[in-house]
């Protein structure tokens, strides 16, 4: 608090008393009373400056200095007998108010955290659906393809299987799967994604059908990799068509679309992981690689790729070309470490002893490569990587 000084005024007055004379002489005239001294000026109060820097966000302005008190007026001199009254003392000057302190600088607010992405609800949300959760439901469709493919690739089909107690107001994962040559003419009772309990409970599972008729003869295959290897593969519009139809029939979270496959279906998956990263949130396959002819691959994509080292049906160089292509797109280092995911109590586990996770990939874009033992396998009879490993990778990805 500012100090205050107070001037006191002192009045000096002299009274001269006339003495009475003997024998009737007249009394002397009394001397005039002395003038009162002026009151001292009041000292100015000085305000203390405000604190210069704000604390924890916003600071408080400095307090305004208190004004100095006014000096007291001088006392009036007492009149002498017959004398004039003493002059009135002058009032002390008013003290100057203290300067207002400058407000401290406001602290900078902390950065707002990034929220996770909300589900992108498909147009099928809210629509009733009667597809069976215990059996595959066939869907026939017509696909617009280049004229040279029209005869064999226009009329296509696929099968759907929703989870038990499907709720049309809840957005589900979409898992699309492609089997090997000759395995998809009729829907298999068990394909890897539908065999994982958690995947089945949280996803709409789709099984794709390879070409209805194979122009080259033999078992039906997808037109990808060794069984197609064309930049304008008719499987690209087929994939676009079935995803669009399923999203209009079921409640799908469009940010959680996944694609996997085995052998011919794996080649299909590798091609889509190159040209449809704007649709897919994750991919993975067994016993396949990336075909030689394709458009420039764009965008990163989470992936798990497995191939057995004694697989004589899958060119190793094309599998490694797929791995390297995704590694570069995902921004991963050339180094890696064992992939040892944390399994929850009661969760089905895959054998990941042959798998490595590449280092320093972009957040949300892991790449797992598994060089397993054995021959041309979809892993259902050995490691279960396509059943449980894929679901573990996909289900733990951030939105």
Buried (B, 14 or more C-beta within 10 A) or exposed (E): EBEBBBBEBEBEBBEBEBEEEEEEEEEEEBBBBBBBBBBBBBBBBBBBBBBEEBEEEEBEEBBBBBBBBBBBBBBBBBBBEEBEBBBBBBBBBBBBBBBBBEBBEEEEEEEEEEEEEEBBBBBBBEEEBEBEBEEBBEBEBEBEBEEEBEEBBBBBBBBBBBBEEBEBEBBBBBBBBBBBBBBBBEBBEEBBBBBBEBBBEBBBBBBBBBBBEBEEEEBBBBBBBBBBBBEBBBBBBBBBBBBBBBBEBBBBBBBBBBBBBBBBBBBBBBBBBBBBBEBBBBBBBBBBBBBEEBEEBEBBBBBBBBBBEEBEEBBEEBBBBBBBBBBEBBBBEEEBEEBEBEEEEEBBEBBBEBBBBBEEBEEEBBBBBBBBEBEBBBBBEBBBBBBBBBBBBBBEBEE
